[in-house]
Amino acid sequence: MQEKYNPQEIELKWQKYWAERKLHKTEADNSKEKFYCLEMFPYPSGKIHMGHVRNYAIGDVIARYKKMRGFNVLHPMGWDAFGLPAENAAIKHDTHPAKWTYENIEHMKIQLDRMGLSYDWEREVTTCSPEYYKWNQWFFLKLFEKGLAYKKSSFVNWCPSCATVLANEQVIEGACWRCDSTVIQKELEQWFFKITAYAEELLQGCDELKGWPERVVAMQKNWIGKSEGVEVDFPIEGSSEKFKIYTTRPDTIFGVTYMCIAPAHPLAERLVQDMAGLDAIKAQYGKEEIKEGLFTGHYAINPLTDEKIPVYVANFVLMEYGTGAIMSVPAHDQRDFEFAQKYNLPVKVVIIPERNTDCGIGSAELKEAYEEEGVLINSDRFSGLKSGDAKKDIARFISDKGLGKITVNYKLRDWGISRQRYWGTPIPVIYCEKCGIVPVPEKDLPVILPEDVKLSGEGGSPLLESEKFLKVKCPKCNADARRETDTMDTFVDSSWYFIAYCMKTEQQSSRAAEQQEEEKNKPFDFNSSLITHHSSLNYWMPVDQYIGGIEHAVLHLLYSRFFTKALRDLGVLSSREPFQNLLTQGMVCKETWKCPEHGWLFPEEVKNGKCILCANEVEKGRVEKMSKSKKNVIDPDALINKYGADTIRLFSLFAAPPERDLEWSDKGVEGAYRFLNRVWGIVYKHKAEEQKSRRAEVTSALPSFRTNALLKKTHQTIKKVTSDIEKEYHFNTAIAALMELTNEISDNAPGKETDFAIKSLLLMLAPFAPHISEELWEITGEAMGEKRSIFEHSWPLWDEDMAKEEEIELVVQINGKLRAKITAPAGMSDDEAKQRALQEQKVKETLDGKEIKKVIVVQGKLVNIVAG
């Protein structure tokens, strides 16, 4: 055994060992209880960052721990490989997105392996491979058959200069990120998934997500946005046409002074004569901060008052929510109030505060809308009712009179999946002049992305340039037809990838690339494949522990839940939810540095408070999320090369609980490195002091000796570390307990107790720092009779009697008089003794109303409370 700890040498050794032994390979086994641990897969940008390190270290500890507890653990990894960044990078570097993506994957895979992560790489998935996206296309066809995939007109961000659709992220302050042209809203035909068909089930299912953070569940519920209200028909004056509106505030219906409809409303073009004005409203569609309107020249009739009210087209009214038309009550809705002020429309107060029913407030006195509930006025027979009662009574009146109906609505909108981009899954649809929309037959899947495409970032979908791709025969009538040139939103890829891992087998993943190429164009039997994988899918699903950032709290998680339910209804799955438990890890944060001449600086560009580029004093900014733009980043590769992967893993797990933000600390990294060196040194010393004499084999049974202090500390540590991992993954306190045990071991001479303590320490340290644990396990193995990998051993057990804290009887006095006696752990701190005494019921009763002036603690004997 070397005297000094050399992480670079031992880590590569054990990574090679794990790979050659296929130690992380997993197959379904009904005789074992399964545990599916999954971190959100990355976009292959080419380099991992510290956020990745933290996320994957958390998952790896859980996976390794569960395996040592006897679970059959599935811990896979893959690549969210389609998307706009790859397309942009290909344009910038004049290469193909596939080449750029696969090169990045290879590099990142090396980085992940260098971290010592226990992934079953035989289950690896890459979403840009035809083997993967053929299933995207199959799912689309099945949803299309069920009426859950459909096409309709929708507004998109459009750059007139580039003649292309832009993602929301590409619109910077209303302008195109590429050319700075003003972005407008343009109406295009788009494909949608009907997620609203599952709105109620998605909402009800939120109550089953017991293992999810309450914050995330609340965000899901709010996004779905169920509301109860009424639909009311407003006739158009002099016409048989009418508007249907939806409102949750029928108590304000007597205060309607104008109507607004969406620019895409079916009646908009029929009512508006100023088409240029309508186009201008369309260009601002959906921008809540901009309130633009156009008077149609028509009026509607309020069915409850018979009043004539003007009808406007407004940019903020959405076709995707409600009916595309709204009643506007400026006295009781701030947006309506601001619109009324801008266009000089009347304001009518119909609700006043309950305690000010005689205040005589008028619309002229309003400086802003009164949006709270209160008492109705100017509301015919309903005046004098409280808002809550009036809502029910007016809704019932509308329903009884046939003016509308009581109904339920959701904020959730159908999922638009069309993207006018190249690097994505082709939508498997063919357009025939005779047959219309024709789905691609299953036997012809996958529809492969063509390679003869020149990417420029301009002019709409690049697939329009590929004649080979575009032109096709109609599957129904064999006439000339054309393919759909939109590709799927990349959220489709990530909405079921966790299922794809369960479908991978060793036989599939080990096929040679040329075999895959040969089979790519052969008909694929989807039903047969699903039958083959059905038992495996239902063995592994749902994911037991899912780990990822809070930024995915709504869309990705909601789409995954939708996909799981839809696939259940297709008979593919039996699970109702995809993820049993969810951990949203905090961000990795660091202070920023800014030079007046060179702007943001990397940490290594600052020395003694000065910029190394120009020697100017630099400004130290606040601690915030690590980001490339502000350069407050740390290169994981550089850290691993200096300290080793185990140190970086340990620091990221010890510095903060997983769900909280982690503030970067160079001293913290050094501290983690010193601890591992200390563990190494203790084993080295123990080995030397044994004088190479073989000791008796240590069996898996608990030792019979029960009096040694080290033995007691070991059992207490096993209990605490196990509890901390099991209870909300408190890795930081678990590691702290291992540090305490290490200190205790260092004070003990060789012996059975020390052997047991070291063995237990290494077993518990293994999930956190796997490489050093394996190496030290091998070194001590000859003496302890252990020859297998440490991860082929069971997690240590504790003896409850041995783990018990020694207890003492603590006397509690108030002003010198005995008031209580409490049992407490020996060695308890003065603060803990004080708190225990103050929480005692008899003490509370005696102190009721008295001021505590002083608390005197006599260590291990008494607590005297001075009160008056």
JOBEL-V349428 format. One record per backbone hydrogen bond with DSSP energy under -0.5 kcal/mol. CO is the residue of the C=O (numbers start at 1). NH is the residue of the N-H. If there is no record, write none. Layout:
# JOBEL-V349428
co = (CO | CO)
nh = (NH | NH)
This chain:
# JOBEL-V349428
co = (5 | 6 | 7 | 8 | 9 | 10 | 11 | 12 | 13 | 14 | 15 | 16 | 17 | 18 | 18 | 19 | 22 | 29 | 33 | 35 | 35 | 36 | 36 | 38 | 42 | 43 | 49 | 49 | 50 | 51 | 52 | 53 | 54 | 55 | 56 | 57 | 58 | 59 | 60 | 61 | 62 | 63 | 64 | 65 | 66 | 67 | 68 | 71 | 72 | 73 | 74 | 75 | 78 | 79 | 79 | 83 | 84 | 85 | 86 | 87 | 88 | 89 | 90 | 90 | 96 | 97 | 98 | 99 | 100 | 101 | 102 | 103 | 104 | 105 | 106 | 107 | 108 | 109 | 110 | 111 | 112 | 112 | 113 | 117 | 119 | 120 | 121 | 125 | 126 | 129 | 129 | 130 | 132 | 132 | 133 | 134 | 135 | 136 | 137 | 138 | 139 | 140 | 141 | 142 | 143 | 143 | 144 | 148 | 150 | 152 | 154 | 156 | 157 | 158 | 158 | 159 | 159 | 162 | 164 | 166 | 167 | 168 | 170 | 170 | 171 | 172 | 174 | 175 | 176 | 181 | 182 | 184 | 184 | 186 | 186 | 188 | 190 | 191 | 191 | 192 | 193 | 193 | 194 | 195 | 196 | 198 | 199 | 200 | 201 | 202 | 203 | 204 | 205 | 206 | 208 | 209 | 211 | 213 | 214 | 215 | 216 | 217 | 218 | 219 | 220 | 221 | 224 | 224 | 225 | 227 | 229 | 230 | 231 | 232 | 232 | 233 | 234 | 235 | 236 | 241 | 243 | 243 | 245 | 247 | 249 | 250 | 252 | 253 | 257 | 258 | 259 | 260 | 261 | 262 | 265 | 265 | 267 | 268 | 273 | 274 | 275 | 276 | 277 | 278 | 279 | 280 | 281 | 282 | 284 | 286 | 287 | 289 | 290 | 292 | 294 | 298 | 299 | 300 | 300 | 301 | 302 | 302 | 307 | 309 | 310 | 310 | 311 | 312 | 312 | 313 | 314 | 315 | 316 | 318 | 321 | 324 | 325 | 326 | 327 | 328 | 328 | 329 | 331 | 333 | 334 | 335 | 336 | 337 | 338 | 339 | 340 | 341 | 350 | 352 | 353 | 354 | 356 | 362 | 363 | 369 | 374 | 375 | 376 | 379 | 380 | 382 | 385 | 386 | 387 | 388 | 389 | 390 | 391 | 392 | 393 | 394 | 395 | 396 | 397 | 398 | 398 | 399 | 403 | 405 | 407 | 409 | 414 | 415 | 415 | 417 | 419 | 419 | 422 | 423 | 425 | 427 | 428 | 429 | 430 | 430 | 431 | 432 | 436 | 436 | 438 | 441 | 442 | 446 | 451 | 453 | 461 | 462 | 463 | 465 | 466 | 467 | 470 | 472 | 474 | 479 | 481 | 482 | 486 | 487 | 489 | 489 | 490 | 491 | 492 | 493 | 496 | 496 | 497 | 498 | 499 | 499 | 500 | 500 | 501 | 505 | 506 | 508 | 512 | 513 | 514 | 515 | 516 | 517 | 519 | 524 | 525 | 526 | 527 | 528 | 529 | 530 | 533 | 534 | 535 | 536 | 537 | 543 | 545 | 546 | 547 | 548 | 549 | 550 | 552 | 554 | 555 | 556 | 557 | 558 | 559 | 560 | 561 | 562 | 563 | 564 | 565 | 566 | 567 | 567 | 568 | 578 | 578 | 580 | 581 | 582 | 583 | 583 | 587 | 587 | 588 | 589 | 590 | 592 | 593 | 594 | 595 | 599 | 602 | 603 | 605 | 607 | 609 | 610 | 611 | 611 | 616 | 617 | 618 | 619 | 619 | 622 | 622 | 624 | 627 | 627 | 631 | 631 | 634 | 635 | 636 | 637 | 638 | 639 | 639 | 640 | 644 | 645 | 646 | 647 | 648 | 649 | 650 | 651 | 657 | 658 | 660 | 661 | 662 | 662 | 665 | 666 | 667 | 668 | 669 | 670 | 671 | 672 | 673 | 674 | 675 | 676 | 677 | 678 | 679 | 680 | 681 | 682 | 683 | 684 | 685 | 686 | 687 | 688 | 690 | 697 | 708 | 709 | 710 | 711 | 712 | 713 | 714 | 715 | 716 | 717 | 718 | 719 | 720 | 721 | 722 | 723 | 724 | 725 | 726 | 727 | 729 | 729 | 730 | 731 | 732 | 733 | 734 | 735 | 736 | 737 | 738 | 739 | 740 | 741 | 742 | 743 | 744 | 745 | 751 | 752 | 753 | 754 | 755 | 756 | 757 | 758 | 759 | 760 | 761 | 762 | 765 | 765 | 769 | 770 | 771 | 772 | 773 | 774 | 775 | 776 | 777 | 778 | 780 | 781 | 781 | 783 | 784 | 789 | 790 | 798 | 799 | 800 | 801 | 806 | 808 | 808 | 809 | 810 | 811 | 811 | 812 | 812 | 813 | 814 | 817 | 820 | 822 | 824 | 825 | 829 | 830 | 831 | 832 | 833 | 834 | 835 | 836 | 837 | 840 | 841 | 842 | 843 | 844 | 845 | 847 | 851 | 851 | 854 | 855 | 856 | 856 | 857 | 858 | 858 | 861 | 862 | 863 | 863 | 864 | 864 | 865 | 865 | 866 | 866)
nh = (7 | 10 | 11 | 12 | 13 | 14 | 15 | 16 | 17 | 18 | 19 | 20 | 21 | 22 | 23 | 22 | 25 | 32 | 72 | 37 | 74 | 544 | 545 | 547 | 80 | 45 | 52 | 53 | 54 | 55 | 56 | 57 | 58 | 59 | 60 | 61 | 62 | 63 | 64 | 65 | 66 | 67 | 68 | 69 | 71 | 70 | 795 | 73 | 35 | 75 | 37 | 120 | 42 | 81 | 127 | 87 | 88 | 89 | 90 | 91 | 92 | 93 | 94 | 95 | 100 | 101 | 102 | 103 | 104 | 105 | 106 | 107 | 108 | 109 | 110 | 111 | 112 | 113 | 114 | 115 | 115 | 117 | 116 | 119 | 121 | 123 | 124 | 79 | 129 | 132 | 133 | 134 | 135 | 136 | 137 | 138 | 139 | 140 | 141 | 142 | 143 | 144 | 145 | 146 | 148 | 149 | 147 | 194 | 192 | 190 | 188 | 186 | 166 | 160 | 184 | 163 | 164 | 459 | 159 | 157 | 170 | 171 | 172 | 177 | 173 | 175 | 183 | 172 | 180 | 176 | 160 | 158 | 186 | 156 | 188 | 154 | 152 | 417 | 418 | 150 | 195 | 415 | 197 | 198 | 199 | 202 | 203 | 204 | 205 | 206 | 206 | 207 | 208 | 209 | 210 | 212 | 582 | 217 | 218 | 219 | 220 | 221 | 222 | 223 | 224 | 225 | 411 | 412 | 411 | 409 | 407 | 247 | 405 | 234 | 245 | 235 | 243 | 301 | 239 | 236 | 234 | 245 | 232 | 230 | 252 | 253 | 255 | 256 | 310 | 328 | 312 | 326 | 314 | 265 | 268 | 269 | 271 | 272 | 275 | 278 | 279 | 280 | 281 | 282 | 283 | 284 | 284 | 285 | 287 | 288 | 290 | 291 | 292 | 315 | 313 | 311 | 237 | 302 | 309 | 303 | 305 | 306 | 302 | 300 | 259 | 312 | 296 | 261 | 314 | 294 | 317 | 286 | 318 | 321 | 324 | 262 | 246 | 260 | 329 | 257 | 258 | 332 | 370 | 337 | 338 | 339 | 340 | 341 | 342 | 343 | 345 | 344 | 377 | 375 | 356 | 357 | 359 | 365 | 366 | 371 | 387 | 352 | 384 | 382 | 383 | 385 | 376 | 390 | 391 | 392 | 393 | 394 | 395 | 396 | 397 | 398 | 399 | 400 | 401 | 403 | 404 | 402 | 233 | 231 | 229 | 227 | 416 | 193 | 417 | 489 | 421 | 487 | 424 | 83 | 488 | 429 | 440 | 484 | 432 | 438 | 482 | 436 | 432 | 438 | 430 | 444 | 445 | 448 | 453 | 455 | 464 | 465 | 466 | 467 | 470 | 471 | 483 | 481 | 478 | 474 | 472 | 431 | 427 | 419 | 492 | 493 | 494 | 495 | 495 | 496 | 499 | 500 | 501 | 502 | 502 | 503 | 503 | 504 | 504 | 509 | 510 | 511 | 516 | 517 | 518 | 519 | 520 | 521 | 522 | 526 | 529 | 530 | 531 | 532 | 533 | 534 | 537 | 538 | 539 | 540 | 541 | 580 | 38 | 583 | 40 | 585 | 552 | 553 | 557 | 558 | 559 | 560 | 561 | 562 | 563 | 564 | 565 | 566 | 567 | 568 | 569 | 570 | 572 | 573 | 571 | 543 | 580 | 211 | 546 | 584 | 548 | 585 | 589 | 662 | 626 | 664 | 624 | 621 | 601 | 619 | 599 | 595 | 605 | 606 | 612 | 610 | 618 | 607 | 614 | 615 | 611 | 596 | 620 | 594 | 621 | 592 | 624 | 590 | 631 | 632 | 603 | 633 | 636 | 639 | 640 | 641 | 642 | 643 | 644 | 644 | 648 | 649 | 650 | 651 | 652 | 653 | 654 | 655 | 660 | 586 | 586 | 663 | 589 | 664 | 669 | 670 | 671 | 672 | 673 | 674 | 675 | 676 | 677 | 678 | 679 | 680 | 681 | 682 | 683 | 684 | 685 | 686 | 687 | 688 | 689 | 690 | 692 | 691 | 693 | 699 | 712 | 713 | 714 | 715 | 716 | 717 | 718 | 719 | 720 | 721 | 722 | 723 | 724 | 725 | 726 | 727 | 730 | 729 | 728 | 730 | 658 | 731 | 734 | 735 | 736 | 737 | 738 | 739 | 740 | 741 | 742 | 743 | 744 | 745 | 746 | 747 | 747 | 748 | 755 | 756 | 757 | 758 | 759 | 760 | 761 | 762 | 763 | 764 | 765 | 766 | 768 | 769 | 773 | 774 | 775 | 776 | 777 | 778 | 779 | 780 | 781 | 782 | 784 | 785 | 786 | 695 | 698 | 792 | 793 | 800 | 803 | 804 | 804 | 826 | 810 | 824 | 811 | 822 | 813 | 863 | 819 | 820 | 865 | 817 | 814 | 812 | 810 | 808 | 828 | 833 | 834 | 835 | 836 | 837 | 838 | 839 | 840 | 840 | 844 | 845 | 846 | 847 | 848 | 848 | 850 | 853 | 868 | 866 | 857 | 858 | 864 | 859 | 861 | 862 | 811 | 858 | 813 | 865 | 856 | 866 | 815 | 867 | 853 | 854)
